[in-house]
Amino acid sequence: MAGSHTEAGGPETQSGEPLLGSYFVAAYPPFSQWTVAALDQYRHLLTQPSPLPKPVPLGLYVHIPFCTERCQYCYYLSYAGKTRNQIDAYLDALLAELAVYAQQPLLAGRMVDFVYLGGGTPSLLSPGRVVRLLRGLAQSFSWQAAREVTFECAPQTVNLPKLRELREAGVTRLSLGVQQLDDDVLARNGRSHSVRDVERAYAEIRQVAFDVVNIDLMVGMVGESDESVHRSLDRVVEWAPENVTIYQLEIPPNTPLYRAVGDRTLDGTLPSWEVKRGRLHQAFARLEAAGYTLRSAYTAVRDIDRHRFLYMEEQYRGSDLLGIGVSSFSYLNGVHQQNLAAFEPYMRSLRAGTLPLGRAYVLNDEERVVREFVLGLKLGRVEQAYFRDKFGVQVDRRFAEPLSRLSAEGWLTIDPTAITLTRQGLLRVDRMIPSFYLPAHRGVPYG
């Protein structure tokens, strides 16, 4: 499809889609368009009180970049083998960074509506470090009224004392990274946990009263089969977590898996995009048959009224997000910013008392419309009235050409009230999104 931001070639599937590269869209405009020069405008923005009579909801993302070992497919910034002293120093830096932000006029006095602690592996932290971090964060930004506080966990790092500390500190949503319930598939993809680890972790999690438990799954992993995916879904349905999130494996250039494909050292075979989408379609159907409802292209929930994933949904609907930690992303009042993406420069900046800013992008009005529209598509439905009220834009006219083309493909429907993705559209939403980019952003590198 024109405008795809796949960043690498390699073997192709029957549809012409490269097995290597990335389609997933997390931000607009693409990261490659963000610059150091735009940081001055971001700094100025922080010094100004919010221009809105009622600021949009504010989220907080906290990056914990430590892992026991890096998974073969992981493209997030993470480090294995950091010492206890390095981890403690990093936690101090996180708290110092947030304290600086709390003094900025744009953010001073604002309440946090949703929180996400991700990584890396946040649950690698000891119970004492978890408590110190969460209490320290709450001293800068109160989240007593937060509607959702999510904490990512790896199965082998979960234990009851840690879980109880998390709940007592205010965590409401626990996300368990499972991927698949097949030891051979997990080993081939560099996952350090086993099926037994998952079973033990989930049983202990259920002894603590979190509002929502999410299980992360993945299709497209090295060595998987229809049977391994089906068995995994059957077990998860038996457990009945409130949320199930399923992603399709991608292989960006900065991953060990990408290098293994290039070196021909891959331990098994990779499913094609057609096979991945077929398995995801079957997985969604299995969840729906068990009473789940899709809330996005990735997430199914047991109770559509209570089990929302606010961190995703609010971002996609234009809320502010403050990201702290190495390489973290923020979006404040129409300005993107990414922190320095290397550990030592990040730490040096905070030791010097300065925010560890890396690059930024200031969106104009038209870019804001495109951003909210394409991210809204990932939720499966875009309400026309929302864009008329907020931006004065009739989206079925503004995006008439790509909407007509994608409707003819059977990937979405258009009516006077909404743009709604079909199941086939949901399965390939990140592939279709670049069709709506402004001309200046089509075909540019994503990262």
Contacts in CASP RR format, 6 or more apart in sequence:
PFRMAT RR
TARGET T0000
AUTHOR 0000-0000-0000
METHOD contacts of the structure
MODEL  1
MAGSHTEAGGPETQSGEPLLGSYFVAAYPPFSQWTVAALDQYRHLLTQPS
PLPKPVPLGLYVHIPFCTERCQYCYYLSYAGKTRNQIDAYLDALLAELAV
YAQQPLLAGRMVDFVYLGGGTPSLLSPGRVVRLLRGLAQSFSWQAAREVT
FECAPQTVNLPKLRELREAGVTRLSLGVQQLDDDVLARNGRSHSVRDVER
AYAEIRQVAFDVVNIDLMVGMVGESDESVHRSLDRVVEWAPENVTIYQLE
IPPNTPLYRAVGDRTLDGTLPSWEVKRGRLHQAFARLEAAGYTLRSAYTA
VRDIDRHRFLYMEEQYRGSDLLGIGVSSFSYLNGVHQQNLAAFEPYMRSL
RAGTLPLGRAYVLNDEERVVREFVLGLKLGRVEQAYFRDKFGVQVDRRFA
EPLSRLSAEGWLTIDPTAITLTRQGLLRVDRMIPSFYLPAHRGVPYG
1 431 0 8 1.000
1 432 0 8 1.000
1 434 0 8 1.000
1 435 0 8 1.000
2 434 0 8 1.000
2 435 0 8 1.000
2 442 0 8 1.000
3 434 0 8 1.000
3 435 0 8 1.000
3 437 0 8 1.000
3 442 0 8 1.000
3 443 0 8 1.000
4 23 0 8 1.000
4 431 0 8 1.000
4 434 0 8 1.000
4 443 0 8 1.000
5 22 0 8 1.000
5 23 0 8 1.000
5 25 0 8 1.000
5 30 0 8 1.000
5 434 0 8 1.000
5 443 0 8 1.000
5 444 0 8 1.000
5 445 0 8 1.000
5 446 0 8 1.000
6 17 0 8 1.000
6 18 0 8 1.000
6 21 0 8 1.000
6 22 0 8 1.000
6 23 0 8 1.000
7 21 0 8 1.000
7 22 0 8 1.000
7 252 0 8 1.000
7 253 0 8 1.000
7 445 0 8 1.000
7 446 0 8 1.000
7 447 0 8 1.000
8 18 0 8 1.000
8 20 0 8 1.000
8 21 0 8 1.000
8 251 0 8 1.000
8 252 0 8 1.000
8 253 0 8 1.000
8 258 0 8 1.000
9 18 0 8 1.000
9 20 0 8 1.000
9 21 0 8 1.000
10 18 0 8 1.000
10 19 0 8 1.000
10 20 0 8 1.000
10 261 0 8 1.000
11 18 0 8 1.000
11 19 0 8 1.000
11 20 0 8 1.000
12 18 0 8 1.000
12 19 0 8 1.000
13 19 0 8 1.000
13 272 0 8 1.000
13 273 0 8 1.000
13 274 0 8 1.000
14 272 0 8 1.000
14 274 0 8 1.000
15 273 0 8 1.000
15 274 0 8 1.000
17 272 0 8 1.000
17 273 0 8 1.000
17 431 0 8 1.000
19 251 0 8 1.000
19 261 0 8 1.000
19 270 0 8 1.000
19 272 0 8 1.000
19 273 0 8 1.000
20 251 0 8 1.000
20 253 0 8 1.000
20 258 0 8 1.000
20 261 0 8 1.000
21 250 0 8 1.000
21 251 0 8 1.000
21 252 0 8 1.000
21 253 0 8 1.000
21 258 0 8 1.000
22 75 0 8 1.000
22 250 0 8 1.000
22 251 0 8 1.000
22 252 0 8 1.000
22 446 0 8 1.000
23 250 0 8 1.000
23 430 0 8 1.000
23 431 0 8 1.000
24 250 0 8 1.000
24 430 0 8 1.000
25 374 0 8 1.000
25 375 0 8 1.000
25 378 0 8 1.000
25 430 0 8 1.000
25 433 0 8 1.000
25 434 0 8 1.000
25 446 0 8 1.000
26 329 0 8 1.000
27 329 0 8 1.000
27 331 0 8 1.000
27 336 0 8 1.000
27 371 0 8 1.000
28 367 0 8 1.000
28 370 0 8 1.000
28 371 0 8 1.000
28 374 0 8 1.000
28 375 0 8 1.000
28 437 0 8 1.000
28 441 0 8 1.000
29 361 0 8 1.000
29 363 0 8 1.000
29 367 0 8 1.000
29 371 0 8 1.000
29 437 0 8 1.000
29 438 0 8 1.000
29 441 0 8 1.000
30 441 0 8 1.000
30 444 0 8 1.000
30 445 0 8 1.000
30 446 0 8 1.000
30 447 0 8 1.000
31 338 0 8 1.000
31 446 0 8 1.000
31 447 0 8 1.000
32 444 0 8 1.000
32 445 0 8 1.000
32 446 0 8 1.000
32 447 0 8 1.000
33 361 0 8 1.000
33 441 0 8 1.000
33 444 0 8 1.000
34 336 0 8 1.000
34 338 0 8 1.000
34 359 0 8 1.000
34 360 0 8 1.000
34 361 0 8 1.000
35 359 0 8 1.000
35 360 0 8 1.000
35 361 0 8 1.000
36 358 0 8 1.000
36 359 0 8 1.000
36 360 0 8 1.000
38 335 0 8 1.000
38 359 0 8 1.000
38 360 0 8 1.000
38 361 0 8 1.000
38 362 0 8 1.000
39 337 0 8 1.000
39 357 0 8 1.000
39 358 0 8 1.000
39 359 0 8 1.000
39 360 0 8 1.000
41 335 0 8 1.000
41 360 0 8 1.000
41 362 0 8 1.000
42 332 0 8 1.000
42 335 0 8 1.000
42 337 0 8 1.000
42 357 0 8 1.000
42 360 0 8 1.000
42 362 0 8 1.000
43 355 0 8 1.000
43 357 0 8 1.000
45 106 0 8 1.000
45 332 0 8 1.000
45 333 0 8 1.000
45 335 0 8 1.000
46 101 0 8 1.000
46 104 0 8 1.000
46 105 0 8 1.000
46 106 0 8 1.000
46 107 0 8 1.000
46 332 0 8 1.000
47 104 0 8 1.000
47 105 0 8 1.000
47 106 0 8 1.000
48 105 0 8 1.000
48 106 0 8 1.000
49 105 0 8 1.000
49 106 0 8 1.000
50 106 0 8 1.000
50 110 0 8 1.000
50 333 0 8 1.000
51 333 0 8 1.000
52 333 0 8 1.000
55 110 0 8 1.000
55 320 0 8 1.000
56 318 0 8 1.000
56 319 0 8 1.000
56 320 0 8 1.000
57 113 0 8 1.000
57 114 0 8 1.000
57 314 0 8 1.000
57 319 0 8 1.000
57 320 0 8 1.000
58 107 0 8 1.000
58 110 0 8 1.000
58 111 0 8 1.000
58 112 0 8 1.000
58 113 0 8 1.000
58 319 0 8 1.000
58 320 0 8 1.000
58 321 0 8 1.000
58 322 0 8 1.000
59 112 0 8 1.000
59 113 0 8 1.000
59 114 0 8 1.000
59 115 0 8 1.000
59 116 0 8 1.000
59 311 0 8 1.000
59 314 0 8 1.000
59 319 0 8 1.000
59 320 0 8 1.000
59 321 0 8 1.000
59 322 0 8 1.000
60 98 0 8 1.000
60 112 0 8 1.000
60 114 0 8 1.000
60 115 0 8 1.000
60 116 0 8 1.000
60 137 0 8 1.000
60 141 0 8 1.000
60 143 0 8 1.000
60 321 0 8 1.000
60 322 0 8 1.000
60 323 0 8 1.000
60 324 0 8 1.000
61 115 0 8 1.000
61 116 0 8 1.000
61 117 0 8 1.000
61 118 0 8 1.000
61 311 0 8 1.000
61 321 0 8 1.000
61 322 0 8 1.000
61 323 0 8 1.000
61 324 0 8 1.000
61 328 0 8 1.000
61 329 0 8 1.000
62 94 0 8 1.000
62 115 0 8 1.000
62 116 0 8 1.000
62 117 0 8 1.000
62 118 0 8 1.000
62 122 0 8 1.000
62 133 0 8 1.000
62 137 0 8 1.000
62 323 0 8 1.000
62 324 0 8 1.000
62 325 0 8 1.000
62 328 0 8 1.000
63 77 0 8 1.000
63 118 0 8 1.000
63 119 0 8 1.000
63 120 0 8 1.000
63 323 0 8 1.000
63 324 0 8 1.000
63 325 0 8 1.000
63 326 0 8 1.000
63 327 0 8 1.000
63 328 0 8 1.000
64 117 0 8 1.000
64 118 0 8 1.000
64 119 0 8 1.000
64 120 0 8 1.000
64 121 0 8 1.000
64 122 0 8 1.000
64 124 0 8 1.000
64 125 0 8 1.000
65 76 0 8 1.000
65 77 0 8 1.000
65 78 0 8 1.000
65 79 0 8 1.000
65 90 0 8 1.000
65 119 0 8 1.000
65 120 0 8 1.000
65 325 0 8 1.000
65 326 0 8 1.000
65 327 0 8 1.000
65 343 0 8 1.000
66 78 0 8 1.000
66 79 0 8 1.000
66 80 0 8 1.000
66 81 0 8 1.000
66 82 0 8 1.000
66 87 0 8 1.000
66 90 0 8 1.000
66 119 0 8 1.000
66 120 0 8 1.000
66 121 0 8 1.000
66 124 0 8 1.000
66 125 0 8 1.000
67 74 0 8 1.000
67 78 0 8 1.000
67 79 0 8 1.000
67 80 0 8 1.000
67 119 0 8 1.000
67 120 0 8 1.000
67 121 0 8 1.000
67 124 0 8 1.000
67 154 0 8 1.000
68 80 0 8 1.000
68 121 0 8 1.000
68 124 0 8 1.000
68 154 0 8 1.000
68 156 0 8 1.000
68 157 0 8 1.000
68 192 0 8 1.000
69 80 0 8 1.000
69 190 0 8 1.000
69 192 0 8 1.000
70 78 0 8 1.000
70 80 0 8 1.000
70 256 0 8 1.000
71 189 0 8 1.000
71 190 0 8 1.000
71 191 0 8 1.000
71 256 0 8 1.000
72 188 0 8 1.000
72 189 0 8 1.000
72 190 0 8 1.000
72 222 0 8 1.000
72 255 0 8 1.000
72 256 0 8 1.000
72 257 0 8 1.000
72 260 0 8 1.000
73 189 0 8 1.000
73 221 0 8 1.000
73 249 0 8 1.000
73 250 0 8 1.000
73 251 0 8 1.000
73 255 0 8 1.000
73 256 0 8 1.000
73 257 0 8 1.000
74 255 0 8 1.000
74 256 0 8 1.000
75 250 0 8 1.000
75 252 0 8 1.000
75 254 0 8 1.000
75 255 0 8 1.000
76 119 0 8 1.000
76 120 0 8 1.000
77 326 0 8 1.000
77 327 0 8 1.000
77 341 0 8 1.000
78 119 0 8 1.000
78 120 0 8 1.000
78 121 0 8 1.000
79 343 0 8 1.000
82 90 0 8 1.000
87 125 0 8 1.000
87 129 0 8 1.000
88 129 0 8 1.000
89 347 0 8 1.000
90 326 0 8 1.000
90 343 0 8 1.000
90 347 0 8 1.000
91 125 0 8 1.000
91 129 0 8 1.000
91 132 0 8 1.000
91 133 0 8 1.000
93 325 0 8 1.000
93 346 0 8 1.000
93 347 0 8 1.000
93 350 0 8 1.000
93 351 0 8 1.000
94 133 0 8 1.000
94 137 0 8 1.000
94 324 0 8 1.000
94 325 0 8 1.000
95 133 0 8 1.000
95 136 0 8 1.000
95 137 0 8 1.000
95 139 0 8 1.000
95 140 0 8 1.000
96 350 0 8 1.000
96 353 0 8 1.000
97 324 0 8 1.000
97 325 0 8 1.000
97 350 0 8 1.000
97 355 0 8 1.000
97 356 0 8 1.000
98 137 0 8 1.000
98 140 0 8 1.000
98 141 0 8 1.000
98 324 0 8 1.000
99 139 0 8 1.000
99 140 0 8 1.000
100 353 0 8 1.000
100 355 0 8 1.000
101 107 0 8 1.000
101 140 0 8 1.000
101 141 0 8 1.000
101 322 0 8 1.000
101 324 0 8 1.000
101 355 0 8 1.000
102 108 0 8 1.000
102 109 0 8 1.000
102 140 0 8 1.000
102 141 0 8 1.000
106 332 0 8 1.000
106 333 0 8 1.000
107 141 0 8 1.000
107 322 0 8 1.000
107 332 0 8 1.000
110 141 0 8 1.000
111 141 0 8 1.000
111 142 0 8 1.000
111 143 0 8 1.000
111 145 0 8 1.000
111 146 0 8 1.000
112 141 0 8 1.000
112 142 0 8 1.000
112 143 0 8 1.000
112 146 0 8 1.000
113 145 0 8 1.000
113 146 0 8 1.000
113 147 0 8 1.000
113 310 0 8 1.000
113 314 0 8 1.000
113 319 0 8 1.000
114 146 0 8 1.000
114 147 0 8 1.000
114 148 0 8 1.000
114 149 0 8 1.000
114 150 0 8 1.000
114 310 0 8 1.000
114 311 0 8 1.000
114 314 0 8 1.000
114 319 0 8 1.000
115 137 0 8 1.000
115 143 0 8 1.000
115 146 0 8 1.000
115 148 0 8 1.000
115 149 0 8 1.000
115 150 0 8 1.000
115 311 0 8 1.000
116 150 0 8 1.000
116 152 0 8 1.000
116 311 0 8 1.000
117 149 0 8 1.000
117 150 0 8 1.000
117 151 0 8 1.000
117 152 0 8 1.000
118 150 0 8 1.000
118 151 0 8 1.000
118 152 0 8 1.000
119 152 0 8 1.000
120 152 0 8 1.000
121 152 0 8 1.000
121 153 0 8 1.000
121 154 0 8 1.000
121 157 0 8 1.000
122 130 0 8 1.000
122 151 0 8 1.000
122 152 0 8 1.000
122 153 0 8 1.000
123 151 0 8 1.000
123 152 0 8 1.000
123 153 0 8 1.000
123 154 0 8 1.000
123 157 0 8 1.000
123 158 0 8 1.000
123 162 0 8 1.000
124 154 0 8 1.000
124 157 0 8 1.000
125 133 0 8 1.000
126 162 0 8 1.000
127 161 0 8 1.000
127 162 0 8 1.000
127 165 0 8 1.000
128 165 0 8 1.000
130 162 0 8 1.000
130 165 0 8 1.000
130 166 0 8 1.000
130 169 0 8 1.000
131 165 0 8 1.000
131 169 0 8 1.000
134 166 0 8 1.000
134 169 0 8 1.000
134 170 0 8 1.000
134 171 0 8 1.000
135 169 0 8 1.000
137 143 0 8 1.000
138 144 0 8 1.000
143 149 0 8 1.000
143 170 0 8 1.000
146 172 0 8 1.000
147 310 0 8 1.000
148 172 0 8 1.000
148 173 0 8 1.000
148 212 0 8 1.000
148 308 0 8 1.000
148 309 0 8 1.000
148 310 0 8 1.000
148 311 0 8 1.000
149 170 0 8 1.000
149 171 0 8 1.000
149 172 0 8 1.000
149 173 0 8 1.000
150 171 0 8 1.000
150 172 0 8 1.000
150 173 0 8 1.000
150 174 0 8 1.000
150 175 0 8 1.000
150 214 0 8 1.000
150 311 0 8 1.000
151 166 0 8 1.000
151 171 0 8 1.000
151 173 0 8 1.000
151 174 0 8 1.000
151 175 0 8 1.000
152 175 0 8 1.000
152 177 0 8 1.000
153 174 0 8 1.000
153 175 0 8 1.000
153 176 0 8 1.000
153 177 0 8 1.000
153 201 0 8 1.000
153 205 0 8 1.000
154 176 0 8 1.000
154 177 0 8 1.000
154 192 0 8 1.000
154 193 0 8 1.000
155 176 0 8 1.000
155 177 0 8 1.000
155 178 0 8 1.000
155 193 0 8 1.000
155 197 0 8 1.000
155 198 0 8 1.000
155 200 0 8 1.000
155 201 0 8 1.000
155 202 0 8 1.000
156 192 0 8 1.000
156 193 0 8 1.000
156 194 0 8 1.000
156 197 0 8 1.000
156 201 0 8 1.000
158 176 0 8 1.000
158 200 0 8 1.000
158 201 0 8 1.000
158 204 0 8 1.000
158 205 0 8 1.000
159 204 0 8 1.000
160 204 0 8 1.000
160 207 0 8 1.000
160 208 0 8 1.000
163 174 0 8 1.000
163 204 0 8 1.000
163 205 0 8 1.000
163 207 0 8 1.000
163 208 0 8 1.000
164 208 0 8 1.000
166 174 0 8 1.000
166 208 0 8 1.000
167 208 0 8 1.000
167 209 0 8 1.000
167 210 0 8 1.000
171 210 0 8 1.000
172 210 0 8 1.000
172 211 0 8 1.000
172 212 0 8 1.000
173 210 0 8 1.000
173 211 0 8 1.000
173 212 0 8 1.000
173 213 0 8 1.000
173 214 0 8 1.000
173 243 0 8 1.000
173 309 0 8 1.000
174 205 0 8 1.000
174 210 0 8 1.000
174 212 0 8 1.000
174 213 0 8 1.000
174 214 0 8 1.000
175 213 0 8 1.000
175 214 0 8 1.000
175 215 0 8 1.000
175 216 0 8 1.000
175 243 0 8 1.000
175 245 0 8 1.000
176 198 0 8 1.000
176 201 0 8 1.000
176 202 0 8 1.000
176 205 0 8 1.000
176 213 0 8 1.000
176 214 0 8 1.000
176 215 0 8 1.000
176 216 0 8 1.000
177 215 0 8 1.000
177 216 0 8 1.000
178 198 0 8 1.000
178 215 0 8 1.000
178 216 0 8 1.000
178 217 0 8 1.000
178 232 0 8 1.000
178 236 0 8 1.000
179 185 0 8 1.000
179 186 0 8 1.000
179 189 0 8 1.000
179 191 0 8 1.000
179 216 0 8 1.000
179 217 0 8 1.000
179 218 0 8 1.000
179 221 0 8 1.000
180 186 0 8 1.000
180 217 0 8 1.000
180 218 0 8 1.000
180 221 0 8 1.000
180 224 0 8 1.000
180 228 0 8 1.000
180 229 0 8 1.000
180 232 0 8 1.000
181 195 0 8 1.000
181 198 0 8 1.000
181 231 0 8 1.000
181 232 0 8 1.000
181 235 0 8 1.000
181 236 0 8 1.000
182 195 0 8 1.000
182 224 0 8 1.000
182 228 0 8 1.000
182 231 0 8 1.000
182 232 0 8 1.000
183 194 0 8 1.000
183 195 0 8 1.000
184 223 0 8 1.000
184 228 0 8 1.000
185 221 0 8 1.000
185 222 0 8 1.000
185 223 0 8 1.000
185 224 0 8 1.000
185 228 0 8 1.000
186 193 0 8 1.000
186 194 0 8 1.000
186 195 0 8 1.000
188 221 0 8 1.000
188 222 0 8 1.000
188 223 0 8 1.000
188 267 0 8 1.000
188 268 0 8 1.000
189 221 0 8 1.000
189 222 0 8 1.000
189 257 0 8 1.000
202 213 0 8 1.000
202 215 0 8 1.000
202 239 0 8 1.000
202 241 0 8 1.000
205 213 0 8 1.000
206 213 0 8 1.000
211 242 0 8 1.000
212 242 0 8 1.000
212 243 0 8 1.000
212 307 0 8 1.000
213 241 0 8 1.000
213 242 0 8 1.000
213 243 0 8 1.000
214 241 0 8 1.000
214 242 0 8 1.000
214 243 0 8 1.000
214 244 0 8 1.000
214 245 0 8 1.000
214 299 0 8 1.000
214 309 0 8 1.000
215 236 0 8 1.000
215 239 0 8 1.000
215 241 0 8 1.000
215 243 0 8 1.000
215 244 0 8 1.000
215 245 0 8 1.000
216 245 0 8 1.000
216 246 0 8 1.000
216 247 0 8 1.000
217 232 0 8 1.000
217 233 0 8 1.000
217 236 0 8 1.000
217 244 0 8 1.000
217 245 0 8 1.000
217 246 0 8 1.000
217 247 0 8 1.000
217 283 0 8 1.000
218 246 0 8 1.000
218 247 0 8 1.000
218 248 0 8 1.000
218 249 0 8 1.000
219 229 0 8 1.000
219 246 0 8 1.000
219 247 0 8 1.000
219 248 0 8 1.000
219 249 0 8 1.000
219 271 0 8 1.000
219 276 0 8 1.000
219 279 0 8 1.000
219 280 0 8 1.000
219 283 0 8 1.000
220 248 0 8 1.000
220 249 0 8 1.000
220 270 0 8 1.000
220 271 0 8 1.000
220 275 0 8 1.000
220 276 0 8 1.000
220 279 0 8 1.000
221 249 0 8 1.000
222 257 0 8 1.000
222 266 0 8 1.000
222 267 0 8 1.000
222 268 0 8 1.000
222 269 0 8 1.000
222 270 0 8 1.000
223 267 0 8 1.000
223 268 0 8 1.000
223 269 0 8 1.000
223 270 0 8 1.000
224 271 0 8 1.000
224 279 0 8 1.000
226 279 0 8 1.000
226 282 0 8 1.000
229 279 0 8 1.000
229 282 0 8 1.000
229 283 0 8 1.000
230 282 0 8 1.000
230 286 0 8 1.000
233 283 0 8 1.000
233 286 0 8 1.000
233 287 0 8 1.000
234 286 0 8 1.000
236 244 0 8 1.000
237 286 0 8 1.000
237 287 0 8 1.000
237 290 0 8 1.000
240 290 0 8 1.000
240 302 0 8 1.000
241 302 0 8 1.000
242 301 0 8 1.000
242 302 0 8 1.000
242 303 0 8 1.000
242 306 0 8 1.000
242 307 0 8 1.000
243 299 0 8 1.000
243 300 0 8 1.000
243 301 0 8 1.000
243 302 0 8 1.000
243 307 0 8 1.000
243 309 0 8 1.000
244 287 0 8 1.000
244 292 0 8 1.000
244 299 0 8 1.000
244 300 0 8 1.000
245 298 0 8 1.000
245 299 0 8 1.000
245 300 0 8 1.000
245 309 0 8 1.000
246 280 0 8 1.000
246 283 0 8 1.000
246 284 0 8 1.000
246 298 0 8 1.000
246 300 0 8 1.000
247 298 0 8 1.000
248 273 0 8 1.000
248 276 0 8 1.000
248 277 0 8 1.000
248 280 0 8 1.000
249 270 0 8 1.000
249 276 0 8 1.000
251 257 0 8 1.000
251 258 0 8 1.000
251 261 0 8 1.000
251 270 0 8 1.000
252 258 0 8 1.000
257 266 0 8 1.000
260 266 0 8 1.000
260 267 0 8 1.000
261 270 0 8 1.000
271 279 0 8 1.000
277 427 0 8 1.000
277 428 0 8 1.000
278 427 0 8 1.000
280 427 0 8 1.000
281 423 0 8 1.000
281 427 0 8 1.000
284 294 0 8 1.000
284 300 0 8 1.000
284 423 0 8 1.000
284 426 0 8 1.000
287 294 0 8 1.000
287 300 0 8 1.000
288 294 0 8 1.000
288 300 0 8 1.000
291 302 0 8 1.000
292 300 0 8 1.000
292 301 0 8 1.000
292 302 0 8 1.000
293 300 0 8 1.000
293 301 0 8 1.000
293 302 0 8 1.000
293 304 0 8 1.000
294 300 0 8 1.000
294 380 0 8 1.000
294 426 0 8 1.000
295 301 0 8 1.000
295 304 0 8 1.000
295 308 0 8 1.000
295 309 0 8 1.000
295 313 0 8 1.000
295 379 0 8 1.000
296 309 0 8 1.000
296 312 0 8 1.000
296 313 0 8 1.000
296 378 0 8 1.000
296 379 0 8 1.000
296 380 0 8 1.000
297 378 0 8 1.000
297 379 0 8 1.000
297 380 0 8 1.000
297 421 0 8 1.000
297 426 0 8 1.000
297 427 0 8 1.000
297 429 0 8 1.000
297 430 0 8 1.000
298 312 0 8 1.000
298 378 0 8 1.000
299 309 0 8 1.000
299 312 0 8 1.000
301 307 0 8 1.000
301 308 0 8 1.000
301 309 0 8 1.000
313 379 0 8 1.000
315 321 0 8 1.000
315 331 0 8 1.000
315 375 0 8 1.000
316 372 0 8 1.000
316 375 0 8 1.000
316 376 0 8 1.000
316 378 0 8 1.000
316 379 0 8 1.000
317 372 0 8 1.000
317 375 0 8 1.000
317 376 0 8 1.000
317 379 0 8 1.000
318 331 0 8 1.000
318 371 0 8 1.000
318 372 0 8 1.000
318 375 0 8 1.000
320 331 0 8 1.000
320 332 0 8 1.000
320 333 0 8 1.000
321 329 0 8 1.000
321 330 0 8 1.000
321 331 0 8 1.000
321 332 0 8 1.000
322 330 0 8 1.000
322 332 0 8 1.000
323 329 0 8 1.000
323 330 0 8 1.000
323 339 0 8 1.000
324 339 0 8 1.000
325 339 0 8 1.000
325 346 0 8 1.000
325 356 0 8 1.000
326 339 0 8 1.000
326 340 0 8 1.000
326 341 0 8 1.000
326 342 0 8 1.000
326 343 0 8 1.000
326 346 0 8 1.000
326 356 0 8 1.000
327 338 0 8 1.000
327 339 0 8 1.000
327 340 0 8 1.000
327 341 0 8 1.000
327 346 0 8 1.000
328 338 0 8 1.000
328 339 0 8 1.000
329 336 0 8 1.000
329 337 0 8 1.000
329 338 0 8 1.000
329 339 0 8 1.000
330 336 0 8 1.000
330 337 0 8 1.000
330 338 0 8 1.000
330 339 0 8 1.000
331 337 0 8 1.000
334 362 0 8 1.000
334 363 0 8 1.000
334 368 0 8 1.000
335 360 0 8 1.000
335 361 0 8 1.000
335 362 0 8 1.000
335 363 0 8 1.000
336 360 0 8 1.000
336 361 0 8 1.000
336 363 0 8 1.000
337 357 0 8 1.000
337 358 0 8 1.000
337 359 0 8 1.000
337 360 0 8 1.000
338 358 0 8 1.000
338 359 0 8 1.000
338 360 0 8 1.000
339 346 0 8 1.000
339 356 0 8 1.000
339 357 0 8 1.000
339 358 0 8 1.000
340 346 0 8 1.000
340 349 0 8 1.000
340 356 0 8 1.000
340 357 0 8 1.000
340 358 0 8 1.000
341 358 0 8 1.000
345 356 0 8 1.000
346 356 0 8 1.000
349 355 0 8 1.000
349 356 0 8 1.000
349 357 0 8 1.000
350 356 0 8 1.000
363 371 0 8 1.000
365 391 0 8 1.000
366 438 0 8 1.000
367 438 0 8 1.000
368 391 0 8 1.000
369 387 0 8 1.000
369 391 0 8 1.000
369 393 0 8 1.000
369 395 0 8 1.000
369 398 0 8 1.000
370 436 0 8 1.000
370 437 0 8 1.000
370 438 0 8 1.000
372 387 0 8 1.000
372 390 0 8 1.000
372 391 0 8 1.000
373 382 0 8 1.000
373 387 0 8 1.000
373 395 0 8 1.000
373 399 0 8 1.000
373 436 0 8 1.000
374 433 0 8 1.000
374 436 0 8 1.000
374 437 0 8 1.000
376 382 0 8 1.000
377 412 0 8 1.000
377 419 0 8 1.000
377 421 0 8 1.000
377 429 0 8 1.000
377 432 0 8 1.000
377 433 0 8 1.000
377 436 0 8 1.000
378 429 0 8 1.000
378 430 0 8 1.000
378 433 0 8 1.000
380 420 0 8 1.000
380 421 0 8 1.000
380 426 0 8 1.000
380 429 0 8 1.000
381 418 0 8 1.000
381 419 0 8 1.000
381 420 0 8 1.000
381 421 0 8 1.000
382 395 0 8 1.000
382 418 0 8 1.000
382 419 0 8 1.000
382 420 0 8 1.000
383 417 0 8 1.000
383 418 0 8 1.000
384 394 0 8 1.000
384 395 0 8 1.000
384 396 0 8 1.000
384 416 0 8 1.000
384 417 0 8 1.000
384 418 0 8 1.000
384 419 0 8 1.000
385 417 0 8 1.000
387 393 0 8 1.000
387 394 0 8 1.000
387 395 0 8 1.000
388 394 0 8 1.000
395 419 0 8 1.000
396 403 0 8 1.000
396 414 0 8 1.000
396 416 0 8 1.000
396 419 0 8 1.000
399 436 0 8 1.000
402 435 0 8 1.000
402 436 0 8 1.000
403 412 0 8 1.000
403 414 0 8 1.000
403 419 0 8 1.000
405 435 0 8 1.000
406 412 0 8 1.000
406 425 0 8 1.000
406 432 0 8 1.000
406 435 0 8 1.000
407 413 0 8 1.000
407 414 0 8 1.000
409 424 0 8 1.000
410 422 0 8 1.000
410 424 0 8 1.000
410 425 0 8 1.000
411 421 0 8 1.000
411 422 0 8 1.000
411 424 0 8 1.000
411 425 0 8 1.000
411 428 0 8 1.000
411 432 0 8 1.000
412 419 0 8 1.000
412 420 0 8 1.000
412 421 0 8 1.000
412 422 0 8 1.000
412 425 0 8 1.000
413 419 0 8 1.000
413 420 0 8 1.000
413 422 0 8 1.000
421 429 0 8 1.000
425 432 0 8 1.000
434 442 0 8 1.000
434 443 0 8 1.000
END
